[in-house]
Amino acid sequence: MKKLFCVLSFCVLFFTCTLAQTVDTVEVFSTKMNKMVKNVVVLPDGYSKSAKYPVLYLTHGYGGKYDTWINHTKKSLPQDANRWQMIIVCPDGENSWYWDSPIKSDSQFETYISFDLVHYIDTHYNTVASPKGRAITGYSMGGHGGLWLGINHPDVFGACGSMSGGVDIRPFPNNWDMQKWLGKYTENPERWNEHTVITRLSKITPNTLAIIIDCGKDDFFYQVNEALHKEMLYRNILHDYIIRPGGHTHDYWNNAVDYQMLFFSKFFNKPEL
């Protein structure tokens, strides 16, 4: 019995050490905000310096932070990184909506993620350092961020997505601190029009960006996602669109991200023509 206990103790210790080696918390300097920002980096088991790995960036929602994905939304991220053989990076976006705020110099998370963080990850890890090896998605505020960053930076991200995303902010002028970053909607309607995903579709070059969108039928963002989907159909912008029963919950996103990781894995492994 004592021998069995020792073996079990070793197994638990080995498993714990493996996870500790696989999941890192790193601080990366933001050039525009002049501060360090925390991020979770999840490496697949067997991570090798002789291989190159695609990277999936996962953005959190309003009220979340860098470790919300792995500690609350999707605790199985280490297993997911192993399954899909990809590096998963979860940045802290505070409550920024992933914009470079035109009025707040201390909220410049679009540049932070698309430039500072991507450069850091490509420098410190073995990555496929091109749009063919990078995707970004998230939930709620982070769903807006995933599409916003993907559409605005196709030279960085080759694929992007959204889960229950706030893809049109204009129906919600008094919610989620957006006035703090953009000013009041009534006083700055043009600025709000310029900082919402649904008005940015003209920036997408046809067949250059892989896009996946998911929203629950009972979600308060359902109607703006439906409107985005219809506008993308009208513009003949290829995208996957998933609607299922469900609301604005972590349980929904825990399930939704599985479909999105499959989508991004297919994108990463798509053969060159």
N, C-alpha and C positions, 0 to 999 in steps of 0.2 A: 504494500500500500504506500509506503514511504517512497519507493522507487517510482511508482506511478505518479505520485504528487510532484516529484522532482521533474519528471518528464513534462507533466502538464504545466508546471511553472515555467519551464524553459520555453514551451510553445507559446504561452501567453507573452513572455518577455520578448521572444523573437517577433511575434506579430506586432506588438507595440512598437518595437524598434523599427520594423519595416514601415509602419505608418508614419512614424516620426521622420524617417528619411524621405518619405514620399511627399509629405505635405510641409511646405515652407511658408513662413510669413516674412515677406521682404518689404523694406521701405525704399521707395524710389523718389528721387528729387524732382519736383515740378519746377521747370524753368520759369514759367509765367507766374506761378503763385509763390515762388521762393519758399517752398516748404517741402517736407518729406510726407509722402502718402503711403499708407499701408496697403498691402495686397497679399492674397493667398495664392500660392502657386502649387499645383498638384501635378506630380510627375508620375508617369506609368511605372509599374514594377518592371525591373529590368532595363530602366532608362540607361542608355548607352551613349558614350561620347562619340562613338563611331557611327551613330545613326542620326537622322534628321527627323524631327517630329513636327506635325502641324499643331497649331495653337488655337484653342477656343477660349475667347474672352466672355465671361459671364457677368453681367451687370445687375446690381440689386435694385430693389424698389425704394420708394420714399420711406424714410425711417430706418432703412437698413444700413449695413456697413460692409467692410471688406470680407468679414467672416460669416455673414448671414447665410450665404449659399451653403457652405459646408457644415455649419453648426445648426442650421434650422431647415432650410428648404430641401437640401439634397445631401444628406449625410454620407451617401454612397459615392461621392465624387471620386475617391481614390479607386474604387472598383470600376467606375465608369471610365476613368483615364486609362486603366489597364485594358478594359474591354475594347476600347476604340483606338488605343495606342496614340493618344494625343495628350499634349500638355494643356491643363485647364488653369486659367488665370482669372481670379476674382478681384477686381480693383475696388477701392473705396471711392465712391462718387459723391459722398455726403448726400445732401438733398438737392443737388445741382441741376437735375434733369439732363446732365451730361452736355450742357452747353458751355461755350465760353461766354460768360455773362457780359453783355455790353455795358453794364453799369457797376459790376462788382469785380474788382481786380483779384479778389481772393477766391473766386469761383470760376476757374478756367479748366474745367475737366475734359472738354473736348480735345484741347491740345495736349493735356496731360496723358490721356489714354492713347490717342492716335499717334503721338510723337514720343514723349518721354518714356512711357511704360513699354510701348512696343520696342523701342530702341534698347531698353534695358533687358527685356526678355530675350531678344535676338542676340544680344551681346553675352549674356550670362548662361544661356541654355542653348542646346543644339536644336535649332528650329528650322523649318522651311521658311526662310526669311523673304517671303514674297506674298502678294495677295492670294496666290494659289494655296498657301499654307496657313491662312488666317481667317477666322470667322468670329463674329461677335453677336451675341443675343442676350436678352434679359427679360425680366418680368416687370409689369406695371411701369413705373418711371423708367426702369431699366429696359423695358420693351421699347419705349420711345428712344432711349439711348442707343439700343442696338441698331435700330433702323437709321437714326440720325447720323451716327458715326459711320455706318456702312455706306449710306447714300452720299455723304459729304466727303468720304475718304476712300473711294474705290481703288486708289493707288496703294492703300494699306490693307484693306479687308476685301477679300474676294467673295465673301458670303456674309449674310447678316440675317437676323431674325428678331421676332418679338413674340412674347407671351403675355396676353392680357395687357397690351401696351396702350399707353395714353397717346395714341398716334395723331390725335387732333386735340390740342390743348385749349382751343378757343371756347368750347362750351363750358369750360371749368375755370373762369377767370379769377375766382376767389379761393382756389384750392391749392394745397400742397406747396406753399411758399413760392409759387411761380412769380408772383408780383415782386418778390425780393430780388429776383435775378433779371426780370424784364421790365419792371415798372408796371403800373396799373394798365389793364387792358383798355379801359376807356380813354386813357391819355396816350397810349402807345399801340394802337391797333396794327399799324404797319409792322412794328417790331414783332408783335405776336404772330402775325401772318408769316413772317420770315423765319420764325423759330419753331415751326410745327411740321411734323413729318409729311402730312398729306399735301402740303403746298410745295414740297421739294421734289416731287416725282419727275419733273422735267429735267432734273440733273442726271437721271439714270440713262446711260447709254444702253440701248437694247442689247440683251443677251450677254451683258458683261458682269452682272451681279446676281449671284444665287440668293434667293429670298424665300424665307418661310415665316408665316404668320399664324398664330394660334390664339383663339380667344373663346372662353366659355360662353354659352348661350345666356347664362344668368348674370354675366359680368356687367358692371356699370359702364365699362368701356366697349361693350359689344357693338353698339350702334356706330361708334366712330371707326371701329375695325371693319364693319360691314361697308361703310362709306369708302374707306381706303381700298378695300378689295375691289369694289365696283369701279373706282377710279383707275385702278391698275389694270383691270380688264379692259376698260375703255381705251387706255393708252397702250394696250397690248404688251404690258410688262409681265414677263413670265414670273410666276411665284407659286409656291404651295400655300394653300389656305385651309386651315383646320378649324372646324367648329364642333364642339362637343358639349354635352350637358356639364354645367359646373359654373362656379363663381370665382370671385377674386380671392383665391386662397393658396396657401403654400402647398396643400395637397394637390391642387390642380397643376401647379407649376412643377412639382416633383414628377408628375406623370408626363406633362407636356415636354419637358426638356429631353426625355428619352427619345421622342420622335425627332426632336431637333438635332440631337447628337447623331442619330442615324442619317439624317439629311446632310449634315455637315461632313460626316465620315465619307459618304458617297461623293460629295464635292471634292474632298481632299484626295480621294483615290481615283478620281475620274481620269482616264488615260488621255494623254495628249493626242490630238488629231494630227 
